[in-house]
């Protein structure tokens, strides 16, 4: 799973372009990470300032490695970030990773995430040669649960360590 960082993988779907996140995305990242509706299922401390968003972006950029692919979702032809999707927690020996995603509230329920997630999964399977992809979602996050089931993930009975509110899903290729 070696990757040349000069050529971060830009993925393109019918309607969207997935590109590398940049510092110019700070306002939209602040919007994503401070949104009460989005954060209620994530259990993370909300961002409060533009500096919080920039610190998060910088941590993504600094930690970019074979263990993290973090894409900004944009409408093709536009540069404004409308969401993010990532692959992380790679277990190379098991050919396994985890997927995560979030979308600005005004773009939800428009079929965006299924379109971009299919492209990311295709990349994970074909380019990275992964065999297993996990996802965790809050038990009350019906939108995420429906998305994962549409993507052929199977709900596992395993309890997510330290958080009984999370459900583990797995896609085995």
C-alpha positions, 0 to 999 in steps of 0.5 A, a space after each residue: 500500500 505504498 503511495 506517492 504523496 505528490 500524487 494524492 488520488 483525486 477521485 471523480 464521480 458523475 457529479 463530484 470531485 474528491 480532492 485533498 483537503 486544504 487550508 482554504 477549506 477551513 470555513 466549511 470544516 468549521 461548519 461541519 465540525 460545529 454543526 449540532 445535527 452532525 456532531 450529535 452522533 459523533 461524540 466529538 468536541 465541536 469546533 468553535 473557531 476558525 483556528 480550531 478548523 485550521 488546527 484540524 486541517 493541519 493535523 490531517 495534512 501532517 498525519 497524511 500517510 499510507 494510513 490516512 486518505 482524507 478527501 474533500 467532497 466538492 461538486 465537480 467544477 466547484 472548489 467549495 467543500 460540501 463534506 468529507 470522506 476518509 479511509 483510516 485505521 489501516 491494518 495492512 496485514 489484514 488488508 483492512 481499514 475503516 471508512 468515515 464520512 460527513 456531509 454539510 446538512 444542506 447537502 444531506 438526503 440528495 444521494 451524494 454520499 452513496 455516490 462518493 462512497 461507492 467511488 472511495 470503496 472502488 478505490 480501496 478495493 481496486 487500487 489499495 487491494 483491501 479485502 475488508 472495510 469497517 464502519 461505525 455508526 451511532 445506533 440512532 443514526 438512521 441515515 448512516 445505517 441506511 447508507 451502509 446497508 445500501 453499500 452492502 455492509 453487514 451489521 455485526 453483533 460485535 460491541 464497539 469497545 468503550 461505546 455501546 451506542 455504536 454499531 459496527 458494520 463490515 464490508 468483506 470483498 
